[in-house]
């Protein structure tokens, strides 16, 4: 009996030592989307949110979303063209019958963006308040034609902006 108890205690000690010898690993995927010429960020320099909810008001439509942004640049003497990469549309994902796409309007500093580039001159954007940063501007996403939406459900879609710094300002 003593021998069995001794073997059990030894086994427990080895098991406990083995547990404490195990290492825990943590894996974090880190990524960055780098353009060394331009960045569109929140006014405080932090990243724009990856997901945004546009609350629905029954009988009225979608509430708009707006964020104060700045263009950050390594050359504030150059103009910047801004456009949408594709039409901004909320598409039905899990919805009732009869759901249709909901077109969105996107504005930057009060100027409506589309697929054609809109020129923002360096003089308009970069007024020297913060080195390397544009003036603070509202970026707004709204329902293109405000009003009720007939089909209930989940709608989503990307709003993709493209900023291109011109080679030279004339």
MARKE-113711 format. One record per residue: y, x, z of N, C-alpha, C in turn. Coordinates in steps of 0.2 Angstrom, whole numbers, padded with zeros to 4 digits, always signed. Each point is the difference from the previous one (the first is absolute). Example, Ala and Ser with C-alpha at 12.3 -4.5 7.8 and 13.67 -1.06 7.14 Angstrom:
<midrens>
-0028+0066+0039+0006-0004+0000+0006+0004+0000 +0005-0002-0004+0006+0004+0001+0005-0004+0003 
</midrens>
This chain:
<midrens>
-0006+0004+0000+0006-0004+0000+0006+0004+0000 +0000+0006+0004+0006+0004+0001+0001+0003-0007 -0005+0002-0003+0000+0004-0007+0003-0005-0005 -0002-0006+0000+0003-0005-0005+0007-0001+0002 +0002-0001+0006+0007-0001+0002+0004+0006-0003 -0003+0006+0001+0004+0006-0001+0001+0001-0008 -0006-0002-0004+0001+0000-0007+0005-0006-0003 +0000-0005+0004+0005-0006-0002+0007+0003+0001 +0001+0003+0006+0007+0003+0001+0002+0005-0005 -0005+0004-0001+0002+0006-0005+0001-0004-0007 -0004-0005-0002+0002-0003-0006+0006-0003+0000 +0002-0003+0005+0007-0004+0001+0005+0005-0001 -0001+0006+0004+0006+0006-0001+0000+0002-0007 -0005+0001-0003+0000+0002-0007+0004-0005-0005 -0002-0006+0001+0003-0006-0004+0007+0000+0002 +0002+0001+0006+0008-0001+0002+0003+0006-0003 -0003+0006+0000+0003+0006-0003+0001-0001-0008 -0005-0003-0003+0000-0001-0007+0006-0005-0002 +0001-0005+0004+0005-0005-0001+0007+0004+0000 +0001+0004+0006+0006+0003+0000+0002+0005-0005 -0006+0003-0003+0001+0005-0005+0002-0003-0007 -0001-0007-0001+0002-0003-0006+0008+0000-0001 +0001+0002-0006+0008+0000-0002+0001-0007-0003 +0006-0002+0000+0003-0006-0003+0004+0003-0005 +0000-0003-0006+0004+0001-0006+0004-0005-0002 +0006+0001-0001+0005-0005-0003+0002+0002-0007 +0000-0005-0004+0002+0001-0007+0006-0004-0002 +0005+0003-0002+0006-0004-0002+0002+0002-0008 +0000-0005-0004+0002+0002-0007+0008+0000+0000 +0003+0005-0002+0007+0001-0001+0001+0000-0007 +0006-0003-0002+0002+0000-0007+0007+0000-0001 +0002+0002-0006+0008+0000-0001+0001-0001-0008 +0004-0004-0002+0002-0001-0007+0007+0004-0001 -0001+0005-0003+0006+0005+0000+0003+0000-0007 +0007-0001+0000+0004+0001-0006+0005+0005+0003 +0001+0006-0002+0005+0005+0003+0007-0002-0002 +0001-0005-0005+0007-0001-0002+0003-0006+0004 -0004-0006+0001+0003-0006+0003-0005-0003+0005 +0003-0004+0004-0004-0004+0005+0004-0006+0001 -0003-0006+0001+0003-0006+0002-0003-0002+0007 +0004+0001+0005-0002-0001+0007+0005-0005+0003 -0003-0002+0006+0005-0004+0004+0006+0004+0002 +0005-0004+0002+0007+0004+0001-0001+0005+0005 -0004+0000+0005-0001+0005+0005-0005+0006-0002 -0002-0001-0007-0004+0006-0002-0008-0001+0001 -0002-0006+0003-0007-0001+0001-0003-0004-0006 -0006+0000-0001-0003-0003-0006+0001-0008+0000 +0000-0002-0006+0000-0008-0001-0007-0002+0002 +0000-0007+0003-0006-0002+0002-0005-0001-0006 -0006+0000+0001-0005+0000-0006-0002-0008-0001 +0001-0004+0005-0001-0007+0000+0006-0004+0003 +0002-0005-0004+0005-0004+0003-0002-0008-0001 +0001-0004+0005-0001-0007+0000+0007-0004-0002 -0001-0004-0005+0006-0005-0001-0002-0006+0003 +0003-0002+0005-0002-0007+0004+0002-0006-0005 -0005-0005+0000+0002-0006-0003+0003-0005+0004 +0005-0003-0002+0003-0006+0003-0001-0006-0004 -0004-0004+0004-0002-0007-0004+0006-0003-0002 -0001-0002-0007+0006-0004-0003+0005+0004-0003 +0000+0007+0002+0006+0004-0002-0003+0006-0005 -0005+0003+0002-0003+0005-0004-0001+0007+0004 +0000+0005-0003-0001+0007+0003+0006+0002+0003 +0000+0003+0006+0006+0004+0003+0000+0007-0004 +0006+0002-0001+0000+0007-0003-0001+0005+0005 -0001+0006-0003-0001+0006+0005+0005+0005-0003 +0003+0003+0005+0005+0005-0001-0001+0006+0004 +0002+0006-0002+0000+0006+0004+0005+0005-0003 +0004+0003+0005+0005+0005-0002-0003+0006-0002 +0001+0003-0006-0003+0006-0002+0005+0005-0003 -0002+0006-0001+0004+0005-0003-0005+0004-0005 +0004+0003-0005-0004+0004-0005+0002+0007+0003 -0006+0004+0001+0001+0007+0002-0001+0004-0006 +0004+0005-0001-0001+0004-0006+0002+0008+0002 -0003+0004-0004+0001+0007+0000+0006+0002-0004 +0003-0004-0004+0005+0001-0004+0005-0006-0001 +0005-0001+0004+0004-0006+0001+0005+0000-0006 +0000+0005-0005+0005-0001-0005-0003-0004-0006 -0007-0002+0000-0003-0003-0005-0001-0007+0001 +0001-0004-0006-0001-0007+0001-0007-0002+0001 -0001-0006+0002-0007-0003+0001-0001-0006-0004 -0005-0001-0004-0002-0006-0003-0006-0003+0005 +0001-0007+0001-0005-0004+0004-0002-0006-0004 -0007-0001+0000-0003-0006-0003-0006-0002+0004 -0003-0005-0002-0006-0003+0002-0005+0003-0004 -0006+0002+0003-0006+0003-0004-0003-0006-0004 +0000-0006+0003-0003-0006-0003+0004-0006+0003 -0001-0006-0003+0003-0006+0003-0002-0001+0007 +0005-0002+0004-0002-0001+0007-0002-0007+0001 -0006-0001+0001-0003-0007+0001-0005-0001+0005 +0000-0005+0004-0005-0002+0005-0005-0004-0004 -0006+0003+0000-0006-0004-0003-0005-0003+0005 -0002-0006-0002-0005-0004+0005-0006+0004+0001 -0002+0001+0006-0006+0004+0002-0005-0005+0002 +0001-0003+0006-0004-0005+0003+0004-0006+0001 +0000-0005-0005+0005-0006+0000-0004-0006-0002 +0004-0005+0001-0002-0007-0002+0000+0000-0008 -0003-0005-0002+0000-0002-0008+0007-0001-0002 +0002+0003-0006+0006-0001-0003+0005+0006+0002 -0002+0005+0003+0005+0005+0002+0002+0004-0006 +0006+0002+0000+0002+0004-0006+0004+0006+0003 +0001+0005-0004+0004+0006+0001+0007-0002+0003 +0003+0004+0004+0007-0001+0003+0004+0006-0002 +0004-0001-0005+0004+0006-0002+0005+0002+0006 +0002+0006+0001+0004+0003+0005+0006+0003-0004 +0006+0000+0004+0005+0004-0002+0001+0006+0005 +0002+0006-0003+0001+0006+0004+0007+0002-0002 +0004+0001+0006+0006+0003-0001+0001+0006+0004 +0004+0005-0003+0002+0006+0004+0007+0001+0000 +0003-0001+0006+0008+0000+0000+0003-0005-0004 -0003-0006+0000+0002-0006-0003-0001+0000-0008 -0003+0005-0002-0002+0000-0008-0007-0002-0001 -0001-0005-0004-0007-0002-0001-0004+0005-0004 -0006+0002+0002-0004+0005-0004-0005-0004-0004 -0001+0003-0006-0005-0002-0004-0004+0005-0003 -0003-0001-0006-0004+0005-0003+0004+0006-0004 +0006-0002-0001+0005+0004-0004+0004+0004+0006 +0001+0007-0001+0003+0004+0005+0007-0003+0001 +0002+0000+0007+0007-0001+0002+0003+0007+0002 +0006+0002-0003+0003+0006+0002+0004+0000+0006 -0002+0004+0005+0005+0001+0006+0003+0007-0001 +0006+0000-0001+0003+0007-0001+0000+0004+0007 +0000+0006-0001+0001+0005+0006+0006-0002+0004 +0006-0002-0003+0006-0001+0004-0001-0007+0004 -0004-0005-0003-0001-0006+0004-0005+0001+0006 -0005+0005-0001-0005+0001+0005+0002+0005+0005 +0002+0006-0002+0000+0005+0004+0008+0002+0002 +0002-0003+0006+0007+0001+0001+0001+0005+0006 -0005+0004+0002+0000+0005+0004+0000-0001+0008 -0001-0007+0002+0000-0001+0007-0006+0003+0003 -0006+0000-0003-0006+0004+0003-0002+0005-0006 +0000+0006+0001-0003+0005-0005-0006-0002-0003 -0001-0001-0007-0006-0001-0003-0002-0007+0000 +0004-0005+0003-0002-0007+0000+0006-0004-0003 -0003-0006-0003+0005-0004-0003+0003-0005+0006 +0005-0004-0003+0002-0005+0005-0005-0005+0002 +0001-0003+0006-0005-0005+0002+0000-0006-0005 -0005-0003-0002+0000-0005-0005-0006-0005+0002 +0001-0007-0001-0005-0005+0002-0005+0000-0006 -0006+0000+0001-0005-0001-0004-0003-0007+0002 +0000-0005-0005-0002-0007+0002-0005-0002-0005 -0005-0004+0002-0005-0003-0004+0000-0008+0002 +0001-0004-0005+0001-0007+0002-0004-0004-0006 -0002-0006+0002-0003-0005-0005+0006-0001-0006 -0003+0002-0006+0005-0001-0006+0003-0007+0000 -0003-0005+0000+0002-0007+0000-0001-0003+0007 +0004+0000+0005-0001-0002+0006-0002-0008+0000 -0005-0002+0004-0002-0006+0000-0007-0001+0003 -0002-0006+0001-0007-0001+0003-0006+0003-0005 -0005+0002+0003-0006+0002-0003-0005-0005+0001 -0003-0003-0006-0005-0005+0000-0007+0001+0003 -0002+0006-0001-0007+0001+0002+0000+0005+0006 -0004-0002+0005+0000+0004+0006-0005+0006-0001 +0001+0005+0004-0005+0005+0000+0003+0007+0001 -0004+0005-0002+0003+0007+0000+0002+0003-0006 +0006+0002-0001+0002+0003-0006+0002+0008+0001 -0001+0004-0004+0002+0007+0001+0001+0003-0007 +0004+0006+0000+0001+0004-0006+0005+0006+0002 +0000+0005-0004+0004+0006+0001+0007-0001-0002 +0004+0003+0003+0007+0001-0002+0001+0008-0001 +0000+0002-0006-0001+0008-0002+0007+0002-0003 +0004+0004+0003+0006+0003-0002-0001+0007-0003 +0003+0001-0005+0000+0007-0004+0007+0003+0000 +0001+0005+0003+0006+0004+0001+0000+0006-0005 +0004+0001-0004+0000+0006-0004+0007+0004+0000 +0000+0006+0002+0006+0003+0000+0002+0003-0007 +0005-0002-0003+0002+0003-0007+0001+0007+0000 -0001+0003-0006+0000+0007+0000+0007+0003+0001 +0005-0004-0002+0007+0002+0001+0004-0006+0000 +0006+0000+0003+0005-0005+0000+0005+0002-0004 +0002-0005-0004+0006+0002-0005+0006-0003+0002 
</midrens>
